[in-house]
Amino acid sequence: MTRHTPTDRTLIDIVETGFEGWNQRDFDKIGSRVDDDYVFESDALPHPLRGRAALLQFARTYLDAFPDLEFTLDDAFAAADRVVVSWEATGTHEGTLNGVAPTGRRVHLHGCTISHFRDGRVVRQQAFWDMATLMRQIGDAE
């Protein structure tokens, strides 16, 4: 049997589908692209998230805190088994996040996500955004 390696465009499409899932509040779409042994790492989190269920809980937490959360992808490129995406996120703080009660303030963040693939599925993501900027914008840190 011949094994087909996904093209760069295919891998970018998979990552874009995940961000579409966030924008559409479609948890099936968010979780469908990740492998069973998926790991999500970020310097903005206290520890890595492991597995699809942890990713979906993370998504629920942020979508509850920012019901109008919207990602815009600025750039995306792929090489070998990785996709790098720079993004912007906007939303209104309408739910509790990290113990901070809703403030009704708008946020605007820039970030970057690196997705690692195996056999066409996301096995690891590293996301970078400035949590201090987020907390300052919602009014927790002045």
C-alpha positions in Angstrom: 0.0 0.0 0.0 1.3 3.4 -0.9 1.3 6.0 1.9 0.4 9.5 0.8 1.9 12.4 2.5 -0.4 15.4 3.0 0.6 18.5 1.0 1.5 21.8 2.7 -1.8 23.2 1.6 -3.7 20.2 3.1 -2.0 20.7 6.4 -2.7 24.5 6.4 -6.4 23.7 5.6 -6.5 21.4 8.6 -5.2 24.1 10.9 -7.6 26.7 9.3 -10.5 24.3 10.0 -9.6 24.3 13.7 -9.7 28.1 13.8 -13.0 28.0 11.9 -14.3 25.7 14.6 -13.4 28.3 17.3 -15.0 31.1 15.3 -18.2 29.0 14.7 -18.3 27.6 18.3 -18.2 24.1 16.6 -16.6 21.8 19.1 -16.7 18.8 16.8 -14.7 20.8 14.2 -12.2 21.9 16.9 -11.7 18.4 18.1 -11.9 16.4 14.9 -8.5 17.4 13.6 -6.4 16.3 16.6 -4.9 12.9 17.3 -5.7 10.8 20.4 -2.4 11.7 22.0 -2.7 15.4 21.2 -0.7 17.9 23.4 -1.3 21.6 23.6 1.5 23.8 25.1 1.7 27.5 25.8 3.7 29.7 27.9 0.4 31.3 28.9 -0.8 28.1 30.6 0.6 26.6 33.8 0.9 23.1 32.2 0.4 21.3 28.9 -3.1 20.1 28.0 -3.3 16.5 27.0 -5.9 14.9 24.8 -9.0 16.0 22.8 -11.1 16.4 26.0 -8.6 18.8 27.5 -8.6 20.9 24.3 -12.3 21.1 24.2 -12.5 22.1 27.9 -9.9 24.8 27.1 -12.0 26.0 24.2 -15.2 26.1 26.3 -13.4 28.1 29.0 -12.3 30.8 26.5 -15.5 30.8 24.6 -17.5 31.1 27.8 -15.3 34.0 28.8 -15.4 35.6 25.3 -18.6 34.5 23.6 -17.8 36.7 20.6 -14.2 35.5 20.3 -13.0 35.7 16.7 -9.7 34.6 15.3 -8.3 36.2 12.1 -5.4 34.4 10.5 -2.7 36.7 9.3 -0.1 34.4 7.9 0.3 30.6 7.5 3.1 28.5 6.1 3.9 24.8 6.2 7.1 22.9 6.0 7.5 19.1 6.4 5.1 18.1 9.3 4.6 21.6 10.7 2.3 24.6 10.1 2.9 28.0 11.6 0.1 30.5 11.8 0.2 34.0 13.1 -3.2 35.2 14.3 -5.2 38.0 15.9 -8.0 37.4 18.4 -10.7 39.8 19.5 -13.5 39.4 21.9 -15.5 40.9 24.7 -14.9 39.7 28.3 -18.4 38.4 29.2 -17.5 35.4 31.4 -15.1 34.6 34.2 -11.5 33.9 33.1 -8.8 32.9 35.5 -10.9 34.1 38.4 -11.6 37.5 36.9 -15.3 38.3 36.8 -16.7 39.7 33.5 -15.7 43.3 32.8 -17.4 43.8 29.4 -14.1 45.0 28.0 -12.9 44.3 24.5 -9.6 42.5 23.9 -7.3 42.4 21.0 -4.3 40.0 21.0 -1.7 38.8 18.6 -0.4 35.3 18.7 1.3 32.4 16.9 0.5 28.7 16.8 2.8 26.0 15.6 1.0 22.7 14.8 2.9 19.5 14.5 1.4 16.7 12.4 1.6 12.9 12.2 -0.3 11.1 9.4 -2.4 14.1 8.7 -3.5 14.7 12.3 -2.4 17.4 14.7 -0.4 15.7 17.5 1.0 18.8 19.2 0.4 22.5 19.2 2.5 25.3 20.7 0.7 28.6 21.1 2.2 31.9 22.1 0.3 34.9 23.2 0.9 37.5 25.9 -1.3 36.6 28.9 -0.2 39.8 30.7 -1.7 41.8 27.8 -4.9 39.9 27.9 -5.3 40.4 31.7 -4.4 44.1 31.4 -7.1 44.5 28.7 -9.8 42.9 30.8 -8.8 45.1 33.7 -7.1 42.6 36.1 -3.6 44.1 35.8 -3.0 47.8 35.4 
